[in-house]
């Protein structure tokens, strides 16, 4: 159980590091369009869920998954991009880890 929890945390740390490197390497251009602004806000919501999940696995996992659902509602095309499924997969693993620690799946 403890190993699983730390593996999920490591995945979230790698994901956050990659996102930070991508964001830092992207030059700022002109004003963002409304859809881009919405995507950026929702992606920030997902990243906050990644950080929150270190303290509250269930809460953070559900925030990540909710952020993905909101993103799909605004831009259904993300369902066809496999890389967009990494964040909700990590969120799902956090929820599983939380359920295991709460004794939901102890048997």
DADAHU-V44618 format. One record per pair of residues at least 24 apart in sequence whose ideal C-beta (glycine too) atoms are under 6 Angstrom apart, sorted by the first residue. I is the first residue (numbers start at 1). J is the second residue. Records with the same first field share a line. If there is no record, write none. Layout:
BEGIN
I=J, J
END
This chain:
BEGIN
1=100
4=97
5=97
8=93, 94, 97
11=90
12=50, 90
16=50
38=74
42=67, 70, 71
46=87
53=94
57=94, 97, 98
58=98
60=94
61=91, 94, 95
64=91
65=91
END
